[in-house]
Amino acid sequence: MPAISMFYGIIIYMYAADDDRHHEPHIHVKYQDEKAIFTIKDRKLIKGNLPIRATHLVREWMEMHEEELMLNWKLSINKEGVYKVDPLK
């Protein structure tokens, strides 16, 4: 699963091969020992758990980069390489 961004100890991954399981564009997030999955369009937590602060940072970053995330999703489901996305600064 390729990492597409990292900031404040948060690592963002995109892996569309599990599309059948989640049925919508999403990202995977790791922070410390926690893992979570968020939908791209509405930034809804669909699996896992993160501390509140990390959740807010992820959602803020997703809002800023929604277009890039959707482009990466399309590339990923077509089994093409995904692009890095700027971290939250």
Secondary structure, DSSP 4 states (H G I P E B T S, - for coil): --EEEEETTEEEE--GGGHHHH-S-EEEEEETTEEEEEETTT--EEEE---HHHHHHHHHHHHHTHHHHHHHHHHHHTTPPPPP-PPP-
